[in-house]
Amino acid sequence: MEKRRLDAFQARCLRIFLGVKHSMISRISNADVLARAQCRFLSSVLLERQMLLMGDLASRPDSDILRRSVFSEGSMQLRGSNGPRGRGRPWATWAGEVFKHTVTAAGNFDSLSRLWLGMPAAKSAWQALVRQYCTS
C-alpha cells in the first residue's frame, strides 16, 4: 500500500517537472513518465538502500548499539520483542519486512549469512545481488 503511494507521489512530481498532464488527460502511464525522466521507482531505490543498511548492520561487531537494536546478540536472527504478545495481528516491523526481502534475494538464510559475514569481496557480491533484486 505505502509502496504504491510513494511511487504515485514520485510520478505526480515528475509529471509536474516534465510538463506532462494527468494520466486521464494525457494517457501517459507512470512507467512512461519514469522512463522519460530516466529514473527508477522511488520504492525500489528505498528498498535497495534498506537492504544494504541491513547487511551493513549485520556485519558490525556485537558491541555496536545499532546492531543490537536489530539483531540478537551473537547471531543473525532478528531481535524479538520483550514481554507478552498483545492481542490482534502482530505489527509489521522495519527489520522483519526488510529481512524477508534479504532472504528472498539471497535464496536462503545460509547463503545470506555467508554474504553478510564474508570477506570484502562478499560485500561487493551482496551489493550486486541487491541491485539486481531491486531492479528486476
MODELLER restraints for C-alpha pairs under 7 A, 6 or more apart:
rsr = mdl.restraints
at = mdl.atoms
rsr.add(forms.Gaussian(group=physical.xy_distance, feature=features.Distance(at['CA:3:A'], at['CA:43:A']), mean=5.74, stdev=0.5))
rsr.add(forms.Gaussian(group=physical.xy_distance, feature=features.Distance(at['CA:6:A'], at['CA:42:A']), mean=6.90, stdev=0.5))
rsr.add(forms.Gaussian(group=physical.xy_distance, feature=features.Distance(at['CA:6:A'], at['CA:43:A']), mean=6.54, stdev=0.5))
rsr.add(forms.Gaussian(group=physical.xy_distance, feature=features.Distance(at['CA:7:A'], at['CA:41:A']), mean=6.01, stdev=0.5))
rsr.add(forms.Gaussian(group=physical.xy_distance, feature=features.Distance(at['CA:7:A'], at['CA:42:A']), mean=5.97, stdev=0.5))
rsr.add(forms.Gaussian(group=physical.xy_distance, feature=features.Distance(at['CA:7:A'], at['CA:43:A']), mean=6.27, stdev=0.5))
rsr.add(forms.Gaussian(group=physical.xy_distance, feature=features.Distance(at['CA:10:A'], at['CA:42:A']), mean=6.83, stdev=0.5))
rsr.add(forms.Gaussian(group=physical.xy_distance, feature=features.Distance(at['CA:11:A'], at['CA:30:A']), mean=5.68, stdev=0.5))
rsr.add(forms.Gaussian(group=physical.xy_distance, feature=features.Distance(at['CA:11:A'], at['CA:33:A']), mean=6.75, stdev=0.5))
rsr.add(forms.Gaussian(group=physical.xy_distance, feature=features.Distance(at['CA:11:A'], at['CA:34:A']), mean=6.92, stdev=0.5))
rsr.add(forms.Gaussian(group=physical.xy_distance, feature=features.Distance(at['CA:15:A'], at['CA:21:A']), mean=6.61, stdev=0.5))
rsr.add(forms.Gaussian(group=physical.xy_distance, feature=features.Distance(at['CA:15:A'], at['CA:33:A']), mean=6.82, stdev=0.5))
rsr.add(forms.Gaussian(group=physical.xy_distance, feature=features.Distance(at['CA:23:A'], at['CA:29:A']), mean=6.13, stdev=0.5))
rsr.add(forms.Gaussian(group=physical.xy_distance, feature=features.Distance(at['CA:34:A'], at['CA:40:A']), mean=6.60, stdev=0.5))
rsr.add(forms.Gaussian(group=physical.xy_distance, feature=features.Distance(at['CA:44:A'], at['CA:134:A']), mean=5.51, stdev=0.5))
rsr.add(forms.Gaussian(group=physical.xy_distance, feature=features.Distance(at['CA:44:A'], at['CA:135:A']), mean=6.93, stdev=0.5))
rsr.add(forms.Gaussian(group=physical.xy_distance, feature=features.Distance(at['CA:47:A'], at['CA:134:A']), mean=7.00, stdev=0.5))
rsr.add(forms.Gaussian(group=physical.xy_distance, feature=features.Distance(at['CA:48:A'], at['CA:130:A']), mean=6.22, stdev=0.5))
rsr.add(forms.Gaussian(group=physical.xy_distance, feature=features.Distance(at['CA:48:A'], at['CA:131:A']), mean=6.53, stdev=0.5))
rsr.add(forms.Gaussian(group=physical.xy_distance, feature=features.Distance(at['CA:48:A'], at['CA:134:A']), mean=5.94, stdev=0.5))
rsr.add(forms.Gaussian(group=physical.xy_distance, feature=features.Distance(at['CA:50:A'], at['CA:98:A']), mean=6.83, stdev=0.5))
rsr.add(forms.Gaussian(group=physical.xy_distance, feature=features.Distance(at['CA:51:A'], at['CA:98:A']), mean=6.25, stdev=0.5))
rsr.add(forms.Gaussian(group=physical.xy_distance, feature=features.Distance(at['CA:51:A'], at['CA:102:A']), mean=6.33, stdev=0.5))
rsr.add(forms.Gaussian(group=physical.xy_distance, feature=features.Distance(at['CA:52:A'], at['CA:127:A']), mean=6.85, stdev=0.5))
rsr.add(forms.Gaussian(group=physical.xy_distance, feature=features.Distance(at['CA:55:A'], at['CA:116:A']), mean=5.78, stdev=0.5))
rsr.add(forms.Gaussian(group=physical.xy_distance, feature=features.Distance(at['CA:57:A'], at['CA:66:A']), mean=6.88, stdev=0.5))
rsr.add(forms.Gaussian(group=physical.xy_distance, feature=features.Distance(at['CA:57:A'], at['CA:67:A']), mean=5.21, stdev=0.5))
rsr.add(forms.Gaussian(group=physical.xy_distance, feature=features.Distance(at['CA:58:A'], at['CA:67:A']), mean=6.50, stdev=0.5))
rsr.add(forms.Gaussian(group=physical.xy_distance, feature=features.Distance(at['CA:58:A'], at['CA:76:A']), mean=6.88, stdev=0.5))
rsr.add(forms.Gaussian(group=physical.xy_distance, feature=features.Distance(at['CA:58:A'], at['CA:116:A']), mean=6.42, stdev=0.5))
rsr.add(forms.Gaussian(group=physical.xy_distance, feature=features.Distance(at['CA:59:A'], at['CA:116:A']), mean=5.84, stdev=0.5))
rsr.add(forms.Gaussian(group=physical.xy_distance, feature=features.Distance(at['CA:59:A'], at['CA:117:A']), mean=5.75, stdev=0.5))
rsr.add(forms.Gaussian(group=physical.xy_distance, feature=features.Distance(at['CA:60:A'], at['CA:67:A']), mean=6.57, stdev=0.5))
rsr.add(forms.Gaussian(group=physical.xy_distance, feature=features.Distance(at['CA:62:A'], at['CA:68:A']), mean=6.67, stdev=0.5))
rsr.add(forms.Gaussian(group=physical.xy_distance, feature=features.Distance(at['CA:62:A'], at['CA:73:A']), mean=6.03, stdev=0.5))
rsr.add(forms.Gaussian(group=physical.xy_distance, feature=features.Distance(at['CA:62:A'], at['CA:74:A']), mean=6.26, stdev=0.5))
rsr.add(forms.Gaussian(group=physical.xy_distance, feature=features.Distance(at['CA:70:A'], at['CA:78:A']), mean=5.95, stdev=0.5))
rsr.add(forms.Gaussian(group=physical.xy_distance, feature=features.Distance(at['CA:70:A'], at['CA:79:A']), mean=5.66, stdev=0.5))
rsr.add(forms.Gaussian(group=physical.xy_distance, feature=features.Distance(at['CA:70:A'], at['CA:95:A']), mean=6.57, stdev=0.5))
rsr.add(forms.Gaussian(group=physical.xy_distance, feature=features.Distance(at['CA:71:A'], at['CA:77:A']), mean=5.69, stdev=0.5))
rsr.add(forms.Gaussian(group=physical.xy_distance, feature=features.Distance(at['CA:71:A'], at['CA:78:A']), mean=4.39, stdev=0.5))
rsr.add(forms.Gaussian(group=physical.xy_distance, feature=features.Distance(at['CA:71:A'], at['CA:79:A']), mean=4.75, stdev=0.5))
rsr.add(forms.Gaussian(group=physical.xy_distance, feature=features.Distance(at['CA:72:A'], at['CA:78:A']), mean=5.77, stdev=0.5))
rsr.add(forms.Gaussian(group=physical.xy_distance, feature=features.Distance(at['CA:72:A'], at['CA:79:A']), mean=4.66, stdev=0.5))
rsr.add(forms.Gaussian(group=physical.xy_distance, feature=features.Distance(at['CA:103:A'], at['CA:109:A']), mean=5.77, stdev=0.5))
rsr.add(forms.Gaussian(group=physical.xy_distance, feature=features.Distance(at['CA:103:A'], at['CA:112:A']), mean=6.35, stdev=0.5))
rsr.add(forms.Gaussian(group=physical.xy_distance, feature=features.Distance(at['CA:105:A'], at['CA:129:A']), mean=6.98, stdev=0.5))
rsr.add(forms.Gaussian(group=physical.xy_distance, feature=features.Distance(at['CA:105:A'], at['CA:130:A']), mean=6.80, stdev=0.5))
rsr.add(forms.Gaussian(group=physical.xy_distance, feature=features.Distance(at['CA:105:A'], at['CA:133:A']), mean=5.98, stdev=0.5))
rsr.add(forms.Gaussian(group=physical.xy_distance, feature=features.Distance(at['CA:106:A'], at['CA:112:A']), mean=5.27, stdev=0.5))
rsr.add(forms.Gaussian(group=physical.xy_distance, feature=features.Distance(at['CA:115:A'], at['CA:122:A']), mean=5.21, stdev=0.5))
rsr.add(forms.Gaussian(group=physical.xy_distance, feature=features.Distance(at['CA:115:A'], at['CA:123:A']), mean=6.56, stdev=0.5))
rsr.add(forms.Gaussian(group=physical.xy_distance, feature=features.Distance(at['CA:115:A'], at['CA:126:A']), mean=5.98, stdev=0.5))
rsr.add(forms.Gaussian(group=physical.xy_distance, feature=features.Distance(at['CA:116:A'], at['CA:123:A']), mean=6.78, stdev=0.5))
